[in-house]
Amino acid sequence: MFEQITVVNSLLKILKVKGFTAQAKEQITVLIDTLTTPRGQRIRQEIATYLATLSSLTATDETLVCCSDIIESYFGKFKQRSIQTLHIH
């Protein structure tokens, strides 16, 4: 789970600081490719879908300003659920 949180925090930082660009997409793709656990693979798929959506909204040389508050909220909920799951087991 620590690996997943680290990757998500890194991608949030990229999007918040740089916005979404082709270069940011490449960086994030490298990050999410490190998620190999079953849970990590689910997260990787969700993020890949999100990146595809962002890609469809921008031209290759454009920067899409990203508000990460919604993303952070989503992953905050994920973290809470993960922690609750760990306490149950």
C-alpha positions as CSV (number, residue, x, y, z in Angstrom):
1,M,0.0,0.0,0.0
2,F,2.9,2.4,0.7
3,E,4.1,2.0,-2.9
4,Q,0.6,3.0,-4.2
5,I,0.4,6.0,-2.0
6,T,3.9,7.1,-3.0
7,V,3.0,6.8,-6.7
8,V,-0.3,8.6,-6.3
9,N,1.4,11.4,-4.4
10,S,4.1,11.7,-7.1
11,L,1.5,11.9,-9.9
12,L,-0.5,14.5,-8.0
13,K,2.6,16.6,-7.6
14,I,3.4,16.4,-11.3
15,L,-0.1,17.4,-12.3
16,K,-0.3,20.2,-9.7
17,V,3.1,21.7,-10.6
18,K,3.3,21.1,-14.4
19,G,-0.3,20.6,-15.4
20,F,-1.1,17.8,-18.0
21,T,1.3,17.7,-21.0
22,A,2.6,14.9,-23.2
23,Q,5.7,14.9,-21.0
24,A,3.7,14.7,-17.8
25,K,1.8,11.8,-19.2
26,E,5.0,10.0,-20.0
27,Q,6.3,10.6,-16.4
28,I,3.1,9.4,-14.9
29,T,3.0,6.3,-17.1
30,V,6.5,5.4,-15.9
31,L,5.3,5.9,-12.3
32,I,2.1,3.8,-12.6
33,D,3.9,1.0,-14.4
34,T,5.6,0.3,-11.1
35,L,2.3,-0.7,-9.6
36,T,2.3,-4.5,-9.8
37,T,0.2,-5.8,-7.0
38,P,-3.5,-6.6,-7.7
39,R,-4.6,-3.4,-6.0
40,G,-1.9,-1.5,-7.7
41,Q,-3.0,-2.8,-11.1
42,R,-6.6,-1.6,-10.4
43,I,-5.2,1.8,-9.5
44,R,-3.0,1.8,-12.6
45,Q,-6.0,1.1,-14.8
46,E,-8.0,3.9,-13.3
47,I,-5.2,6.3,-13.8
48,A,-4.5,5.2,-17.3
49,T,-8.2,5.8,-18.1
50,Y,-7.9,9.2,-16.6
51,L,-4.8,10.0,-18.6
52,A,-6.6,8.9,-21.8
53,T,-9.4,11.3,-21.0
54,L,-7.0,14.1,-20.4
55,S,-5.2,13.3,-23.7
56,S,-8.4,13.5,-25.6
57,L,-9.0,17.0,-24.3
58,T,-5.6,18.4,-25.3
59,A,-3.5,18.8,-28.4
60,T,0.0,17.3,-28.3
61,D,1.7,20.6,-27.6
62,E,-0.8,22.0,-25.1
63,T,-0.8,22.2,-21.3
64,L,-4.0,21.4,-19.5
65,V,-4.1,23.1,-16.1
66,C,-5.2,20.5,-13.6
67,C,-7.0,21.2,-10.3
68,S,-5.9,18.3,-8.2
69,D,-8.3,19.0,-5.4
70,I,-10.8,16.5,-6.9
71,I,-8.1,14.0,-7.5
72,E,-6.7,14.4,-4.0
73,S,-10.2,13.9,-2.6
74,Y,-10.7,10.7,-4.6
75,F,-7.4,9.2,-3.5
76,G,-7.9,10.5,0.1
77,K,-11.0,8.3,0.1
78,F,-9.0,5.4,-1.3
79,K,-6.4,5.8,1.4
80,Q,-9.1,5.8,4.1
81,R,-10.7,2.7,2.7
82,S,-7.4,1.0,2.5
83,I,-6.6,1.8,6.1
84,Q,-10.0,0.6,7.2
85,T,-9.5,-2.6,5.3
86,L,-6.1,-3.2,7.0
87,H,-7.7,-2.7,10.4
88,I,-10.4,-5.2,9.6
89,H,-8.0,-7.9,8.6
